[in-house]
Amino acid sequence: MSDESISTRRSFLKGGAMLAAPLAAMGAPAAALAASADADERADRLARLEDEKAIRALHGDWMHRLSSGDRNGAARLYANDACAAAVAGIAAISPGPVGAQDALEIAADGRTARARHAATVETETVIAPDNTLAQMLHAQGEGTVRSREARMLAADYVKTRDGGWAIAGLAFETV
């Protein structure tokens, strides 16, 4: 090969590198912005997953307290007094049948959430002591009728000032 062809190739490669350098420099901010957007998206997703975990833990804690008879402990999980009225007459609550789909949706602002939980609810109704048999049942410590049925629990949650979650509303629907 001649010296002229070697220098031509070198100059071509040098020229290409010189032209590519500004283009590469322009791509760096775009890559940085994309990486920043990915990091923000991951942080938002992580926060949403942590909120979902906290709400599910709150729901499980509430069911345990209500079923064990700790109504005062359950009341501490409420954001308002209306929730206590919604569970009047409920003796116990447990998760619904295996395979039942629960739905949880957190609002875009991350301050509220709504969920639907399948549940088995045990209610207790006091028998009115208006006859001899009912009076005998009450005297023996009985006098209540318990029943179990599948229900759908619609629950509203609100984020508290300390970043935790509280139950803002409860409604039971017969399945």
Residue pairs with C-beta under 8 A, 6 or more apart in sequence:
47 110
48 106
48 110
51 106
51 110
51 113
51 159
51 165
52 104
52 106
54 164
54 165
55 104
55 106
55 113
55 115
55 157
55 165
56 104
58 77
58 157
58 164
58 165
58 166
58 167
59 115
59 117
59 155
61 77
62 74
62 77
62 167
63 93
63 94
63 95
63 119
65 71
65 73
65 74
65 77
66 74
66 87
66 90
66 92
66 93
67 91
67 92
67 93
67 94
71 84
74 84
74 87
75 83
75 84
77 166
77 167
78 84
78 166
78 167
78 168
79 158
79 160
79 166
79 167
79 168
80 168
82 169
83 167
83 168
83 169
83 170
86 169
86 170
86 171
86 172
87 170
89 123
89 124
89 125
90 121
90 122
90 123
90 124
91 122
91 123
91 124
91 146
92 121
92 122
93 119
93 120
93 121
93 122
93 153
94 119
94 120
94 122
95 117
95 118
95 119
95 120
96 102
96 117
96 118
96 119
96 120
96 150
97 118
97 120
97 150
100 118
101 118
102 115
102 116
102 117
102 118
103 115
103 116
104 113
104 114
104 115
105 113
105 114
105 115
106 112
106 113
107 113
107 114
110 159
111 158
111 159
112 156
112 157
112 158
112 159
112 168
113 156
113 157
113 158
113 165
114 154
114 155
114 156
114 157
115 154
115 155
115 157
116 152
116 153
116 154
116 155
117 152
117 153
117 155
118 150
118 152
118 153
118 175
119 150
119 151
119 152
119 153
119 172
120 148
120 149
120 150
120 151
121 148
121 149
121 150
121 151
121 172
122 146
122 147
122 148
123 146
123 147
123 148
123 149
124 144
124 145
124 146
125 144
125 145
125 146
125 147
126 143
126 144
127 134
127 137
127 138
127 143
127 144
127 145
128 134
129 135
129 138
129 143
134 143
137 143
149 174
149 175
150 175
151 172
151 173
151 174
151 175
152 172
152 173
152 174
152 175
153 170
153 171
153 172
153 173
154 169
154 170
154 171
154 172
154 173
155 167
155 169
155 170
155 171
156 167
156 168
156 169
156 170
157 165
157 166
157 167
157 168
158 165
158 166
158 168
159 165
160 166
